[in-house]
Amino acid sequence: MTAGPPDSREFGKYFAFAQVGLEMVAPIVVGVLIDNYCDSAPWGVAVGAVLGLAGGLWHLVVLAKRFDESNSSGPRRNKV
């Protein structure tokens, strides 16, 4: 059995979720770098964690709304 061509919409969803994960981790890494440079531990990590969590959750909500709108605009199927 061979698999069909990959669905670009499905790939886009996975890429968007990977981007959200990166958006949540990147501020923590920046916080670590700031803490090492300014000797301000643990404040840079704490601020980075809060910003990463808030930004990641906000982006997840935006993505969920977008995916919900794209699913609801398609053809409707009657469930029996």
Backbone as CSV, one residue per row, in Angstrom:
resi,resn,N_x,N_y,N_z,CA_x,CA_y,CA_z,C_x,C_y,C_z
1,MET,0.819,-1.176,0.000,0.000,0.000,0.000,0.867,1.245,0.000
2,THR,0.494,2.202,-0.803,1.228,3.458,-0.824,0.325,4.562,-0.304
3,ALA,0.948,5.467,0.362,0.197,6.599,0.896,0.005,7.635,-0.202
4,GLY,-1.095,8.340,-0.120,-1.366,9.383,-1.088,-0.507,10.610,-0.799
5,PRO,-0.656,11.614,-1.614,0.119,12.835,-1.385,-0.296,13.486,-0.060
6,PRO,0.654,14.093,0.614,0.314,14.715,1.898,-0.643,15.889,1.699
7,ASP,-1.548,16.029,2.630,-2.526,17.110,2.593,-1.852,18.388,3.089
8,SER,-1.815,19.413,2.262,-1.119,20.645,2.631,-1.815,21.363,3.788
9,ARG,-3.126,21.242,3.891,-3.838,21.880,5.008,-3.475,21.218,6.332
10,GLU,-3.379,19.899,6.305,-3.010,19.167,7.521,-1.576,19.507,7.922
11,PHE,-0.687,19.586,6.943,0.700,19.958,7.217,0.767,21.369,7.794
12,GLY,-0.050,22.271,7.291,-0.096,23.641,7.801,-0.518,23.702,9.250
13,LYS,-1.468,22.850,9.631,-1.900,22.804,11.025,-0.764,22.349,11.930
14,TYR,-0.057,21.305,11.521,1.059,20.813,12.336,2.167,21.858,12.433
15,PHE,2.428,22.549,11.349,3.448,23.587,11.360,3.047,24.726,12.289
16,ALA,1.763,25.091,12.295,1.298,26.167,13.170,1.428,25.771,14.632
17,PHE,1.118,24.518,14.966,1.260,24.076,16.348,2.727,24.015,16.771
18,ALA,3.606,23.641,15.858,5.036,23.649,16.166,5.520,25.074,16.406
19,GLN,4.991,26.013,15.653,5.344,27.414,15.834,4.901,27.907,17.209
20,VAL,3.729,27.488,17.660,3.253,27.878,18.989,4.205,27.348,20.058
21,GLY,4.655,26.120,19.901,5.599,25.560,20.866,6.889,26.353,20.906
22,LEU,7.371,26.761,19.739,8.583,27.568,19.684,8.361,28.937,20.325
23,GLU,7.185,29.505,20.115,6.865,30.796,20.715,6.809,30.711,22.236
24,MET,6.496,29.550,22.768,6.432,29.393,24.217,7.825,29.176,24.821
25,VAL,8.730,28.580,24.069,10.062,28.262,24.585,11.047,29.412,24.366
26,ALA,10.936,30.113,23.260,11.903,31.158,22.915,12.037,32.245,23.985
27,PRO,10.935,32.759,24.575,11.112,33.780,25.620,11.845,33.254,26.861
28,ILE,11.717,31.986,27.157,12.436,31.417,28.296,13.933,31.393,27.991
29,VAL,14.288,31.011,26.770,15.703,30.992,26.381,16.275,32.407,26.411
30,VAL,15.523,33.364,25.928,15.972,34.759,25.978,16.132,35.199,27.434
31,GLY,15.224,34.775,28.299,15.335,35.100,29.723,16.591,34.517,30.352
32,VAL,16.945,33.303,29.974,18.179,32.690,30.477,19.388,33.488,30.022
33,LEU,19.388,33.882,28.759,20.509,34.676,28.241,20.621,36.023,28.957
34,ILE,19.493,36.668,29.184,19.504,37.949,29.902,19.990,37.748,31.333
35,ASP,19.540,36.675,31.975,19.995,36.398,33.348,21.499,36.179,33.394
36,ASN,22.048,35.464,32.424,23.487,35.218,32.403,24.270,36.495,32.108
37,TYR,23.753,37.328,31.251,24.456,38.549,30.872,24.376,39.606,31.976
38,CYS,23.198,39.761,32.579,22.980,40.832,33.569,23.087,40.346,35.001
39,ASP,23.297,39.057,35.211,23.355,38.472,36.553,22.094,38.829,37.353
40,SER,20.940,38.575,36.733,19.666,38.939,37.351,18.781,37.726,37.614
41,ALA,19.397,36.564,37.771,18.626,35.331,37.957,17.714,35.456,39.169
42,PRO,16.556,34.951,39.164,15.797,34.210,38.149,14.778,35.063,37.418
43,TRP,14.938,36.375,37.431,13.882,37.247,36.922,13.699,37.160,35.414
44,GLY,14.749,37.032,34.667,14.617,36.927,33.215,13.867,35.679,32.802
45,VAL,14.168,34.562,33.477,13.469,33.303,33.178,12.000,33.400,33.577
46,ALA,11.743,34.009,34.731,10.359,34.127,35.204,9.533,34.984,34.253
47,VAL,10.077,36.117,33.845,9.354,36.993,32.915,9.194,36.298,31.564
48,GLY,10.243,35.621,31.108,10.159,34.895,29.844,9.121,33.792,29.878
49,ALA,9.027,33.087,31.004,8.034,32.016,31.121,6.614,32.574,31.075
50,VAL,6.391,33.680,31.762,5.053,34.285,31.755,4.698,34.796,30.363
51,LEU,5.648,35.498,29.737,5.381,36.006,28.384,5.187,34.874,27.378
52,GLY,5.996,33.826,27.492,5.858,32.693,26.579,4.533,31.975,26.743
53,LEU,4.115,31.796,27.990,2.835,31.132,28.237,1.681,31.980,27.712
54,ALA,1.707,33.274,28.024,0.614,34.152,27.577,0.569,34.236,26.049
55,GLY,1.720,34.406,25.431,1.751,34.503,23.970,1.352,33.206,23.299
56,GLY,1.814,32.081,23.840,1.458,30.785,23.270,-0.020,30.480,23.392
57,LEU,-0.588,30.774,24.554,-2.025,30.531,24.732,-2.855,31.434,23.830
58,TRP,-2.433,32.688,23.700,-3.160,33.604,22.821,-3.116,33.096,21.380
59,HIS,-1.958,32.633,20.939,-1.840,32.130,19.572,-2.662,30.850,19.387
60,LEU,-2.718,29.997,20.399,-3.555,28.799,20.302,-5.029,29.154,20.149
61,VAL,-5.484,30.174,20.865,-6.882,30.603,20.744,-7.150,31.122,19.335
62,VAL,-6.222,31.913,18.798,-6.382,32.438,17.438,-6.428,31.289,16.429
63,LEU,-5.528,30.313,16.590,-5.517,29.169,15.675,-6.788,28.340,15.791
64,ALA,-7.265,28.137,17.011,-8.482,27.354,17.200,-9.670,28.029,16.521
65,LYS,-9.763,29.349,16.644,-10.849,30.071,15.971,-10.729,29.950,14.455
66,ARG,-9.502,30.075,13.949,-9.287,29.990,12.505,-9.642,28.603,11.971
67,PHE,-9.206,27.554,12.680,-9.501,26.194,12.238,-10.996,25.900,12.355
68,ASP,-11.642,26.443,13.377,-13.072,26.237,13.535,-13.842,26.921,12.408
69,GLU,-13.423,28.119,12.046,-14.084,28.834,10.944,-13.881,28.113,9.617
70,SER,-12.692,27.568,9.397,-12.448,26.879,8.135,-13.215,25.560,8.074
71,ASN,-13.406,24.906,9.206,-14.172,23.661,9.223,-15.665,23.920,9.073
72,SER,-16.156,25.019,9.617,-17.587,25.289,9.543,-17.997,25.861,8.189
73,SER,-17.040,26.388,7.417,-17.400,26.954,6.121,-17.487,25.896,5.021
74,GLY,-17.030,24.684,5.324,-17.076,23.600,4.341,-18.471,23.038,4.215
75,PRO,-18.636,22.016,3.382,-19.963,21.413,3.202,-20.422,20.735,4.489
76,ARG,-21.665,20.897,4.781,-22.232,20.304,6.004,-22.764,18.912,5.705
77,ARG,-22.537,18.035,6.643,-23.028,16.663,6.509,-24.108,16.433,7.559
78,ASN,-25.176,15.852,7.140,-26.252,15.526,8.079,-25.946,14.222,8.769
79,LYS,-25.999,14.258,10.096,-25.779,13.023,10.856,-27.118,12.342,11.078
80,VAL,-27.128,11.069,10.863,-28.377,10.317,11.016,-28.309,9.472,12.261
